[in-house]
Amino acid sequence: MIRPELRAALWRGREVIAAGAVVALGLWVAGQGGYVLVPFGGVVAAFGAGLGVQAWRRMRFAQGGDSPGLVEVDEGQISYMGPTLGGFVAVPDLVELRLVALRGRRLWRLKQADGQVLLVPVDAAGADQLFDVFATLPGMDMAALLAALAPGGVATGTGLAMGEAVQVIWRRAGAGLATR
């Protein structure tokens, strides 16, 4: 009954829609008046607005699941299992996060302190889970992360080597000199 495109758009924006419903509920409660309901409704509406901002950011981060492979996040470990490559990275050992455009495909480049690197396609299945992991990194600028994911964001990268555009998104403070 609902067109598939509309169903997909509603499913993609489900968290934003739910946050909007919480804001509407809070405003409705505040509209009932009284010394208790007005502040309580305001708090609920503010909570819904905070959820809405976070949901909007998460929705902008999700790129779809068109690339082969699967990303899983489990107990502080990011794993990517692709058709030919894959690997694991421990989140506490991360020292650098880059967005790389290689042969027309955008990849997360996750580097550990021991020099190991894991490349994860931005649009791999389960890559949307990385938003919460990246948000926990100390000193991460989420606005810069989302700006880099915007169309054409990696084209303004900080380096160009062998036909790849590279943009450093985050680097752990005190990690010393990091090389590519």
N, C-alpha and C positions, 0 to 999 in steps of 0.2 A: 504494500500500500504506500509506503514511503519510498521515494526514489533512492537508489543506492548511493548517489553522490551526496544527497542530503543526510542520509543515515551515517555515512562516513564522516561528514563534517560535524554532525552532532556528537558522534562517538569521540572524535578527536577533541572537541571542546567540552566534554562532559564535566571536567573539574571546574572549568570557568563557569559553566551553567550552574553547577551545584553551589559554588561560592556566591553567585548572584542570587540564588534562592535564599541562602543564609542572610545576605544583606537585606533582601526584601522582607524576610521574617523579622529581622531586628527592627527595621523601620516600621513594620506593622505593629509590633509590640510597643515601640516607643510612641506610636500614634494613638494608643489606647489611653494615654495620659496617666497621671498619678506620679507620686514621689518615688515609687519603686519601679514602675514599668518604663518610664522615660529613660533613666540611667541604664537599666538592664537592657533595654532595646538598643540603646546607643552602643553599649559594649558588644552586644551580639552583632550589630551592623559593622562595627570596627573590626571585629574578629573575621567576619565574612569578607570584608574588604582586603584584609591581610592575606587571607586564603586565596582571594581572587588574584592578587598581584603575583603570588607564588605560582598559582595554576597557570596564569598567562605566560610567565617565564618558562615553565616546564613545557607548555604547549609550543612555544617558539623553539625550544631546544630539540624537541622530537622531530626527526627528519624523515621518518618513514622506514620501512623495512625492505628496501629494494636490493641491497647488497647481499651476497651469499655470506653465510656464517652466522654465528650466534654469540652474543655477549651475555655473560652472567656475572653478577656481583654477589659474592657470598663471603661473609665474615671478613671483611677487609681485603678481599682479593678480587681483582678483575680478571676474568678469563675471556679469551676470544678463541673460538674454535671455527676456523674457516675450512674451505674445501682443500686448500693446499698448505696454508700456514695457520699458525695459532700460537697461543702461549698464555702465560699467567704473569700478573704484576701484583705485588703487594702494595696496597694503598699507603701504608706508613713509609714505605721505601721510595715513593715517588719523589723525584727532584725536579722534574720538568714536564710540562704539558705543551704540546705544539699542535697546531692545525696545519696539515700538509695537503697540498693539492698535487696529486701525482697522476699523470695520464688521464686527466679529466675527472678523477675521483678524489673526494676529500676524505682524509684519514686523520684520526687522533694518533699522535705519536707520544706514547707514554714512556718516560725514561726513568729507570731506577738508579739508585745511588751507585750500584756496582757496574753501571754502564749498559745493562741490558735494555733493549728497546722493544716495545710491543706496538704494532700498527693495528688500529681498529677502524674499520670503515664507519663513517659518521652515520650512515643509513643502514647499518646492519641490524638484524632483528635483536631487540633487547638493548640497543645502544641508548635508548631513552633513560635507562637506569643510571647511566653515568652522570646525569644532572645532579642527583643527590650526592654522589661520591665527590664530584668536582666542587660542590658547594661546601664540603667539609674541609677542603684543603686550606691551610692557613694563609691568609692574605689574598685569597682568590677574589678577583673582581668579576662578579657575575655579569655585570653590564658589558664588560669587554668580551667575555665569553660569548654572550648572545650577539653582540655586534659582529664578531668574527664569523658566526654562523649565518649571518644575514647574506642574501645573495650578493656576490662580489666582495664579501668581507675578507677572504683570504688573498684576494688580488692585491690588497694593500699590505701584504706581509713584509716582514723585516729582512728577508733574505731570498735569494734566488740562486739555486744551484742545480745544475744538470736538468733544467726544464721543470723544476718543481717549485711551487710557491710555498714559502714557509712563514708561519706566523707564530711567535712565541706568545702563548696565552698566560702561562703561569710558570714561575720558577721559585723553588723553595729558597727562602732567605738563609744565608749562611752556608749554602751548599758548595761554595767555591766556584771556580770557573767551570762552566759546563760547555762541553764541545758537542758538535753535531755528531 
